[in-house]
Amino acid sequence: MLNKTFTFISFALLSSQAFAVENGTPIDWSQHDNAVRFDSQQTGRQGLCSGTIIAGRYVLTAAHCLLEEELDSFTTAVEKNHSSASYVVHDNYFEDESFSSEDAGLVITSTLIDYHAIQFFNIQEHHKGDAITVMGFGGTIDTLNATSLTFSHYHWADNFSMYADVVNIDSHTTTGDSGSAWTINNEIVAVHNGSIFNSSTNERPTYGTDIRALQDFLTSNIDGWHYPTLADANGRTTITVQSLHQGSVIDSAYTEGDVTLLTNESTCITKGTISPFEQCTYVIESNGDEGKLFLSDSESVHINKPEENAGGGNSGGGDSGGSLGFWGVLLLAIASLRRKR
């Protein structure tokens, strides 16, 4: 699972963790905690696909990942495991072993996921040579890796598909990178679907689903704000959000605890109405104590959230499968291998 290719390869081979991003750049997962790794609690295997947390309680990934029976959960940077049982895939998606439909889906959790990092959506047209970064788990377990691409072209007929070229033929996406975000200037422009190596030309065309083609899919299923659920503040701090509402929206924010909203400096308020995919800001003040900025009754940014005690157990919501941690998963994997023998 799943750096999808045009030619059929068995699932067992595609899922092999012997493969990793060659010459990729290791990334500090804790600094990019909106990235998630898809795993299997059934088999103990990890790094089956990659995804990106958006809008508080959604994970954007590839549709073909979500339809694989083995994949059943995702893990965050703090080693917290969540079920991926509740999901939706794009209405046009179908599996035909090639890139011929909108290969994107959303995992939906019942409670907010904790994360600081955020990447907003870019729905502009892109140009040949634009620098693209892809960060995924590439068949590894604990290491998030990045590789560089350059935008090549849009498909001549299928306007949802975009293609990119590798910068270094030895550094490329691979098994487990499906579902990763393609970013330009740290903004999401596509969902990674796969690549194929052409030995005759020594090239590796890489392909993804354009965010421009996913606008209705995102707004109809989310109809809310895209925002970080955690922020640290001691003094004046600006929090940027993006509207993923189905139509224009007006501010309804309020605060509790040690958070003061500076209304005259917050563009989400001063702009009046915010259009879908438009970004705006909330400016707050805090003395460094705990509080919350509520974007709506169900969407909130936790300000200065206290760190959980080590060994304090699972403090997650109802959708969490509990935090296994590295050694717990390792033991599960060993047990699974023994059963298979």
C-alpha positions as a Markdown table, in Angstrom:
| # | Residue | x | y | z |
|---|---|---|---|---|
| 1 | Met | 0.0 | 0.0 | 0.0 |
| 2 | Leu | 0.9 | 2.0 | -1.4 |
| 3 | Asn | 2.8 | 4.0 | -3.8 |
| 4 | Lys | 0.4 | 3.1 | -6.5 |
| 5 | Thr | 1.7 | 2.0 | -9.9 |
| 6 | Phe | 0.2 | 1.5 | -13.3 |
| 7 | Thr | 1.1 | -2.1 | -13.5 |
| 8 | Phe | -0.4 | -4.6 | -11.1 |
| 9 | Ile | 1.8 | -5.8 | -8.2 |
| 10 | Ser | 0.5 | -7.9 | -5.3 |
| 11 | Phe | -0.5 | -6.1 | -2.2 |
| 12 | Ala | 2.0 | -8.1 | -0.1 |
| 13 | Leu | 4.9 | -6.8 | -2.3 |
| 14 | Leu | 3.6 | -3.2 | -2.3 |
| 15 | Ser | 3.3 | -3.3 | 1.5 |
| 16 | Ser | 6.8 | -4.6 | 2.1 |
| 17 | Gln | 8.6 | -2.4 | 4.6 |
| 18 | Ala | 12.0 | -3.3 | 3.1 |
| 19 | Phe | 11.5 | -0.2 | 0.9 |
| 20 | Ala | 12.3 | 3.3 | 2.1 |
| 21 | Val | 12.7 | 6.7 | 0.5 |
| 22 | Glu | 16.2 | 6.6 | -1.0 |
| 23 | Asn | 18.2 | 9.8 | -0.2 |
| 24 | Gly | 15.2 | 11.4 | 1.3 |
| 25 | Thr | 15.6 | 14.1 | 3.9 |
| 26 | Pro | 14.7 | 13.0 | 7.5 |
| 27 | Ile | 12.1 | 15.3 | 9.0 |
| 28 | Asp | 11.4 | 16.0 | 12.7 |
| 29 | Trp | 7.9 | 14.5 | 13.0 |
| 30 | Ser | 7.2 | 16.5 | 16.2 |
| 31 | Gln | 7.6 | 19.8 | 14.2 |
| 32 | His | 5.2 | 18.5 | 11.5 |
| 33 | Asp | 2.6 | 16.9 | 13.8 |
| 34 | Asn | -0.2 | 17.3 | 11.3 |
| 35 | Ala | 1.4 | 14.4 | 9.4 |
| 36 | Val | 0.1 | 10.9 | 10.3 |
| 37 | Arg | 1.1 | 7.4 | 9.6 |
| 38 | Phe | -1.4 | 4.7 | 8.7 |
| 39 | Asp | -1.0 | 1.3 | 10.4 |
| 40 | Ser | -2.7 | -2.0 | 10.9 |
| 41 | Gln | -3.6 | -3.0 | 14.4 |
| 42 | Gln | -4.7 | -6.4 | 13.0 |
| 43 | Thr | -1.3 | -7.4 | 11.8 |
| 44 | Gly | 1.0 | -5.0 | 13.7 |
| 45 | Arg | 2.5 | -3.5 | 10.5 |
| 46 | Gln | 3.1 | 0.2 | 10.2 |
| 47 | Gly | 3.7 | 2.8 | 7.6 |
| 48 | Leu | 1.2 | 1.5 | 5.1 |
| 49 | Cys | 0.2 | 5.0 | 3.9 |
| 50 | Ser | 0.5 | 8.6 | 5.0 |
| 51 | Gly | -1.9 | 11.4 | 5.6 |
| 52 | Thr | -2.4 | 15.0 | 6.7 |
| 53 | Ile | -4.7 | 16.2 | 9.6 |
| 54 | Ile | -7.0 | 19.0 | 8.5 |
| 55 | Ala | -9.9 | 20.9 | 10.0 |
| 56 | Gly | -9.5 | 19.5 | 13.5 |
| 57 | Arg | -10.8 | 16.0 | 13.2 |
| 58 | Tyr | -10.2 | 14.9 | 9.6 |
| 59 | Val | -7.3 | 13.2 | 7.9 |
| 60 | Leu | -6.8 | 13.7 | 4.1 |
| 61 | Thr | -5.2 | 10.7 | 2.3 |
| 62 | Ala | -5.6 | 8.6 | -0.8 |
| 63 | Ala | -8.8 | 6.7 | -1.4 |
| 64 | His | -7.0 | 3.5 | -2.4 |
| 65 | Cys | -5.4 | 3.4 | 1.1 |
| 66 | Leu | -8.7 | 3.5 | 2.9 |
| 67 | Leu | -10.2 | 0.7 | 0.8 |
| 68 | Glu | -7.4 | -1.7 | 1.9 |
| 69 | Glu | -8.7 | -4.1 | 4.5 |
| 70 | Glu | -5.4 | -4.3 | 6.4 |
| 71 | Leu | -5.3 | -0.6 | 7.1 |
| 72 | Asp | -7.4 | 0.1 | 10.2 |
| 73 | Ser | -5.8 | 3.0 | 12.1 |
| 74 | Phe | -3.5 | 6.0 | 12.0 |
| 75 | Thr | -0.9 | 7.2 | 14.4 |
| 76 | Thr | 0.1 | 10.8 | 15.3 |
| 77 | Ala | 3.4 | 12.3 | 16.2 |
| 78 | Val | 2.8 | 11.7 | 19.9 |
| 79 | Glu | 2.3 | 8.0 | 19.2 |
| 80 | Lys | -1.4 | 8.2 | 19.8 |
| 81 | Asn | -3.5 | 5.7 | 17.7 |
| 82 | His | -6.9 | 6.5 | 16.2 |
| 83 | Ser | -9.3 | 4.3 | 14.4 |
| 84 | Ser | -9.7 | 4.9 | 10.6 |
| 85 | Ala | -13.0 | 3.0 | 10.4 |
| 86 | Ser | -15.0 | 6.1 | 9.7 |
| 87 | Tyr | -14.1 | 7.5 | 6.3 |
| 88 | Val | -15.4 | 8.8 | 3.0 |
| 89 | Val | -13.8 | 8.6 | -0.4 |
| 90 | His | -14.4 | 10.8 | -3.4 |
| 91 | Asp | -17.6 | 9.9 | -5.3 |
| 92 | Asn | -15.8 | 9.5 | -8.6 |
| 93 | Tyr | -13.1 | 7.2 | -7.3 |
| 94 | Phe | -12.8 | 3.7 | -8.6 |
| 95 | Glu | -9.9 | 1.2 | -8.5 |
| 96 | Asp | -8.6 | 0.2 | -11.9 |
| 97 | Glu | -4.9 | -0.1 | -11.2 |
| 98 | Ser | -4.1 | 3.2 | -12.9 |
| 99 | Phe | -4.5 | 6.8 | -12.2 |
| 100 | Ser | -7.9 | 7.6 | -13.8 |
| 101 | Ser | -10.1 | 8.9 | -11.0 |
| 102 | Glu | -10.0 | 11.3 | -8.1 |
| 103 | Asp | -8.0 | 9.2 | -5.6 |
| 104 | Ala | -8.7 | 11.0 | -2.4 |
| 105 | Gly | -10.5 | 10.3 | 0.9 |
| 106 | Leu | -11.1 | 11.6 | 4.4 |
| 107 | Val | -10.9 | 9.8 | 7.7 |
| 108 | Ile | -13.3 | 11.3 | 10.2 |
| 109 | Thr | -12.8 | 11.2 | 13.9 |
| 110 | Ser | -15.4 | 11.9 | 16.6 |
| 111 | Thr | -13.2 | 14.1 | 18.7 |
| 112 | Leu | -10.5 | 16.7 | 17.9 |
| 113 | Ile | -7.0 | 15.6 | 17.2 |
| 114 | Asp | -4.1 | 17.5 | 19.0 |
| 115 | Tyr | -1.7 | 19.2 | 16.5 |
| 116 | His | 0.2 | 22.5 | 16.2 |
| 117 | Ala | 1.4 | 22.4 | 12.6 |
| 118 | Ile | -0.9 | 23.4 | 9.7 |
| 119 | Gln | -0.7 | 23.5 | 6.0 |
| 120 | Phe | -3.3 | 25.4 | 4.1 |
| 121 | Phe | -4.8 | 24.5 | 0.7 |
| 122 | Asn | -3.7 | 26.3 | -2.4 |
| 123 | Ile | -6.3 | 26.2 | -5.2 |
| 124 | Gln | -4.3 | 28.3 | -7.7 |
| 125 | Glu | -3.1 | 27.0 | -11.1 |
| 126 | His | 0.6 | 25.9 | -11.0 |
| 127 | His | 3.4 | 26.2 | -13.5 |
| 128 | Lys | 6.0 | 23.9 | -14.9 |
| 129 | Gly | 9.1 | 23.9 | -12.7 |
| 130 | Asp | 7.3 | 24.9 | -9.5 |
| 131 | Ala | 9.1 | 23.3 | -6.5 |
| 132 | Ile | 7.1 | 20.6 | -4.7 |
| 133 | Thr | 7.8 | 18.8 | -1.4 |
| 134 | Val | 6.3 | 15.5 | -0.4 |
| 135 | Met | 6.7 | 14.2 | 3.2 |
| 136 | Gly | 5.7 | 10.6 | 3.9 |
| 137 | Phe | 6.6 | 7.5 | 5.8 |
| 138 | Gly | 7.8 | 5.7 | 2.8 |
| 139 | Gly | 7.8 | 2.2 | 4.3 |
| 140 | Thr | 9.5 | 3.3 | 7.4 |
| 141 | Ile | 8.0 | 3.2 | 10.9 |
| 142 | Asp | 9.1 | 6.2 | 13.0 |
| 143 | Thr | 10.9 | 8.3 | 10.4 |
| 144 | Leu | 9.1 | 11.0 | 8.3 |
| 145 | Asn | 11.0 | 11.7 | 5.2 |
| 146 | Ala | 10.8 | 14.4 | 2.5 |
| 147 | Thr | 11.7 | 14.4 | -1.2 |
| 148 | Ser | 11.7 | 17.1 | -3.8 |
| 149 | Leu | 9.7 | 17.2 | -7.1 |
| 150 | Thr | 9.0 | 19.8 | -9.7 |
| 151 | Phe | 5.6 | 20.3 | -11.3 |
| 152 | Ser | 5.4 | 19.0 | -14.8 |
| 153 | His | 1.9 | 19.2 | -16.2 |
| 154 | Tyr | -1.8 | 18.6 | -15.8 |
| 155 | His | -3.3 | 15.6 | -17.6 |
| 156 | Trp | -4.6 | 16.6 | -21.0 |
| 157 | Ala | -8.0 | 15.2 | -20.4 |
| 158 | Asp | -8.5 | 14.4 | -16.7 |
| 159 | Asn | -8.3 | 17.8 | -15.1 |
| 160 | Phe | -8.1 | 16.3 | -11.6 |
| 161 | Ser | -4.6 | 14.8 | -12.3 |
| 162 | Met | -1.3 | 16.5 | -12.0 |
| 163 | Tyr | 2.2 | 15.2 | -12.6 |
| 164 | Ala | 5.7 | 16.0 | -11.3 |
| 165 | Asp | 9.3 | 15.0 | -12.0 |
| 166 | Val | 11.8 | 13.9 | -9.4 |
| 167 | Val | 14.7 | 16.3 | -8.8 |
| 168 | Asn | 17.0 | 13.4 | -8.0 |
| 169 | Ile | 16.2 | 10.1 | -9.6 |
| 170 | Asp | 17.6 | 8.3 | -6.5 |
| 171 | Ser | 15.3 | 10.3 | -4.2 |
| 172 | His | 11.6 | 9.5 | -4.8 |
| 173 | Thr | 8.3 | 8.4 | -3.2 |
| 174 | Thr | 7.7 | 4.8 | -2.6 |
| 175 | Thr | 5.6 | 2.3 | -0.6 |
| 176 | Gly | 3.8 | 4.0 | 2.2 |
| 177 | Asp | 3.9 | 7.5 | 0.8 |
| 178 | Ser | 0.4 | 7.3 | -0.8 |
| 179 | Gly | -1.9 | 9.9 | 0.7 |
| 180 | Ser | 0.9 | 12.4 | 1.5 |
| 181 | Ala | 0.4 | 16.0 | 0.7 |
| 182 | Trp | 2.2 | 17.7 | -2.2 |
| 183 | Thr | 3.1 | 21.2 | -1.0 |
| 184 | Ile | 4.3 | 24.3 | -2.7 |
| 185 | Asn | 5.6 | 26.9 | -0.3 |
| 186 | Asn | 4.2 | 24.7 | 2.5 |
| 187 | Glu | 0.6 | 24.9 | 1.0 |
| 188 | Ile | -1.2 | 21.7 | 0.0 |
| 189 | Val | -1.7 | 21.4 | -3.8 |
| 190 | Ala | -2.3 | 17.7 | -4.3 |
| 191 | Val | -2.8 | 14.3 | -2.7 |
| 192 | His | 0.0 | 11.9 | -3.6 |
| 193 | Asn | -1.1 | 8.8 | -5.5 |
| 194 | Gly | 2.0 | 7.1 | -6.8 |
| 195 | Ser | 4.8 | 6.9 | -9.3 |
| 196 | Ile | 6.3 | 4.6 | -12.0 |
| 197 | Phe | 9.9 | 4.1 | -13.0 |
| 198 | Asn | 10.6 | 4.2 | -16.7 |
| 199 | Ser | 13.8 | 2.3 | -17.2 |
| 200 | Ser | 14.2 | 3.2 | -20.8 |
| 201 | Thr | 14.3 | 6.9 | -20.0 |
| 202 | Asn | 15.6 | 6.7 | -16.4 |
| 203 | Glu | 12.6 | 8.8 | -15.4 |
| 204 | Arg | 10.1 | 8.5 | -12.6 |
| 205 | Pro | 6.8 | 10.3 | -13.4 |
| 206 | Thr | 5.0 | 11.0 | -10.1 |
| 207 | Tyr | 1.2 | 11.7 | -10.0 |
| 208 | Gly | -1.3 | 13.1 | -7.6 |
| 209 | Thr | -4.9 | 14.4 | -7.3 |
| 210 | Asp | -5.1 | 18.2 | -7.7 |
| 211 | Ile | -6.7 | 20.0 | -4.8 |
| 212 | Arg | -8.6 | 22.2 | -7.2 |
| 213 | Ala | -10.6 | 19.1 | -8.2 |
| 214 | Leu | -11.3 | 18.3 | -4.5 |
| 215 | Gln | -12.8 | 21.6 | -3.5 |
| 216 | Asp | -16.5 | 20.4 | -3.4 |
| 217 | Phe | -15.4 | 17.1 | -1.8 |
| 218 | Leu | -13.7 | 19.0 | 1.0 |
| 219 | Thr | -16.3 | 21.6 | 1.7 |
| 220 | Ser | -19.3 | 19.3 | 1.4 |
| 221 | Asn | -17.8 | 16.8 | 3.9 |
| 222 | Ile | -16.2 | 19.3 | 6.3 |
| 223 | Asp | -18.2 | 22.5 | 6.1 |
| 224 | Gly | -16.1 | 24.1 | 8.8 |
| 225 | Trp | -12.8 | 25.8 | 9.6 |
| 226 | His | -9.3 | 24.4 | 8.8 |
| 227 | Tyr | -7.2 | 25.3 | 11.8 |
| 228 | Pro | -4.6 | 24.0 | 14.4 |
| 229 | Thr | -6.2 | 22.6 | 17.5 |
| 230 | Leu | -3.2 | 23.6 | 19.7 |
| 231 | Ala | -1.3 | 26.9 | 20.0 |
| 232 | Asp | 1.1 | 28.3 | 22.5 |
| 233 | Ala | 0.8 | 32.0 | 23.5 |
| 234 | Asn | 2.4 | 34.3 | 26.0 |
| 235 | Gly | 1.5 | 37.8 | 24.9 |
| 236 | Arg | 0.1 | 38.7 | 21.5 |
| 237 | Thr | -0.3 | 35.8 | 19.1 |
| 238 | Thr | -1.8 | 35.5 | 15.6 |
| 239 | Ile | -3.7 | 32.3 | 14.7 |
| 240 | Thr | -4.4 | 31.8 | 10.9 |
| 241 | Val | -7.3 | 29.7 | 9.8 |
| 242 | Gln | -8.9 | 28.8 | 6.4 |
| 243 | Ser | -12.5 | 28.4 | 5.6 |
| 244 | Leu | -13.6 | 25.0 | 4.3 |
| 245 | His | -17.3 | 26.0 | 4.6 |
| 246 | Gln | -19.7 | 25.3 | 1.7 |
| 247 | Gly | -20.5 | 29.0 | 1.3 |
| 248 | Ser | -19.4 | 32.3 | 2.8 |
| 249 | Val | -19.3 | 32.5 | 6.5 |
| 250 | Ile | -19.1 | 35.2 | 9.2 |
| 251 | Asp | -17.2 | 35.2 | 12.4 |
| 252 | Ser | -18.7 | 33.5 | 15.5 |
| 253 | Ala | -15.6 | 33.1 | 17.6 |
| 254 | Tyr | -15.4 | 33.5 | 21.4 |
| 255 | Thr | -12.9 | 32.6 | 24.1 |
| 256 | Glu | -12.6 | 31.1 | 27.6 |
| 257 | Gly | -9.8 | 31.0 | 30.1 |
| 258 | Asp | -6.7 | 33.1 | 29.7 |
| 259 | Val | -7.4 | 34.2 | 26.2 |
| 260 | Thr | -8.5 | 37.7 | 25.0 |
| 261 | Leu | -9.6 | 38.1 | 21.4 |
| 262 | Leu | -8.5 | 41.4 | 19.8 |
| 263 | Thr | -11.4 | 41.9 | 17.5 |
| 264 | Asn | -10.2 | 45.0 | 15.8 |
| 265 | Glu | -7.0 | 43.3 | 14.7 |
| 266 | Ser | -8.6 | 40.0 | 13.7 |
| 267 | Thr | -9.3 | 39.8 | 9.9 |
| 268 | Cys | -11.7 | 37.0 | 10.4 |
| 269 | Ile | -13.9 | 39.6 | 12.1 |
| 270 | Thr | -13.0 | 42.8 | 10.2 |
| 271 | Lys | -13.4 | 41.3 | 6.8 |
| 272 | Gly | -17.1 | 40.6 | 7.4 |
| 273 | Thr | -17.6 | 37.5 | 5.2 |
| 274 | Ile | -15.0 | 34.8 | 4.5 |
| 275 | Ser | -15.3 | 32.8 | 1.2 |
| 276 | Pro | -14.5 | 29.1 | 0.9 |
| 277 | Phe | -10.7 | 28.5 | 0.9 |
| 278 | Glu | -10.0 | 32.1 | 2.0 |
| 279 | Gln | -7.6 | 32.5 | 4.9 |
| 280 | Cys | -8.0 | 35.0 | 7.8 |
| 281 | Thr | -6.5 | 35.6 | 11.2 |
| 282 | Tyr | -7.5 | 35.8 | 14.9 |
| 283 | Val | -5.2 | 37.9 | 17.1 |
| 284 | Ile | -5.3 | 36.9 | 20.8 |
| 285 | Glu | -3.5 | 37.9 | 24.0 |
| 286 | Ser | -2.6 | 35.5 | 26.8 |
| 287 | Asn | -0.5 | 35.6 | 29.9 |
| 288 | Gly | 0.7 | 32.1 | 29.2 |
| 289 | Asp | -2.0 | 30.3 | 31.1 |
| 290 | Glu | -4.5 | 27.8 | 29.7 |
| 291 | Gly | -7.5 | 28.9 | 27.6 |
| 292 | Lys | -9.4 | 28.2 | 24.4 |
| 293 | Leu | -10.3 | 30.1 | 21.2 |
| 294 | Phe | -13.7 | 28.7 | 20.0 |
| 295 | Leu | -14.2 | 29.2 | 16.2 |
| 296 | Ser | -17.6 | 27.6 | 16.7 |
| 297 | Asp | -19.2 | 25.5 | 19.5 |
| 298 | Ser | -17.5 | 22.4 | 18.1 |
| 299 | Glu | -14.2 | 23.8 | 16.8 |
| 300 | Ser | -11.6 | 25.1 | 19.2 |
| 301 | Val | -7.9 | 26.0 | 19.5 |
| 302 | His | -6.6 | 24.9 | 22.9 |
| 303 | Ile | -4.2 | 27.6 | 24.1 |
| 304 | Asn | -1.2 | 26.6 | 26.3 |
| 305 | Lys | -2.6 | 23.1 | 26.8 |
| 306 | Pro | -0.7 | 21.4 | 29.7 |
| 307 | Glu | 1.5 | 18.5 | 28.7 |
| 308 | Glu | 0.3 | 15.1 | 29.6 |
| 309 | Asn | 2.2 | 13.2 | 32.3 |
| 310 | Ala | 4.5 | 10.5 | 31.0 |
| 311 | Gly | 2.9 | 7.2 | 31.8 |
| 312 | Gly | -0.4 | 9.0 | 32.5 |
| 313 | Gly | -2.3 | 6.6 | 30.3 |
| 314 | Asn | -4.6 | 7.3 | 27.4 |
| 315 | Ser | -6.3 | 10.7 | 27.7 |
| 316 | Gly | -7.8 | 10.6 | 24.2 |
| 317 | Gly | -11.4 | 10.7 | 23.1 |
| 318 | Gly | -13.8 | 8.0 | 22.3 |
| 319 | Asp | -12.4 | 7.3 | 18.8 |
| 320 | Ser | -8.9 | 6.5 | 20.0 |
| 321 | Gly | -7.7 | 3.0 | 20.1 |
| 322 | Gly | -5.2 | 3.9 | 22.8 |
| 323 | Ser | -1.5 | 4.7 | 22.6 |
| 324 | Leu | 0.6 | 1.6 | 22.1 |
| 325 | Gly | 4.0 | 3.3 | 21.9 |
| 326 | Phe | 7.0 | 1.8 | 20.0 |
| 327 | Trp | 7.6 | -1.2 | 22.3 |
| 328 | Gly | 3.9 | -2.1 | 22.4 |
| 329 | Val | 3.7 | -2.1 | 18.6 |
| 330 | Leu | 6.9 | -4.1 | 18.4 |
| 331 | Leu | 5.6 | -6.8 | 20.7 |
| 332 | Leu | 2.4 | -6.9 | 18.7 |
| 333 | Ala | 4.3 | -7.3 | 15.5 |
| 334 | Ile | 6.4 | -10.1 | 17.0 |
| 335 | Ala | 3.3 | -11.9 | 18.2 |
| 336 | Ser | 1.7 | -11.6 | 14.8 |
| 337 | Leu | 4.8 | -13.0 | 13.1 |
| 338 | Arg | 4.8 | -16.0 | 15.5 |
| 339 | Arg | 1.1 | -16.6 | 14.8 |
| 340 | Lys | 1.8 | -16.7 | 11.1 |
| 341 | Arg | 4.6 | -19.2 | 11.5 |
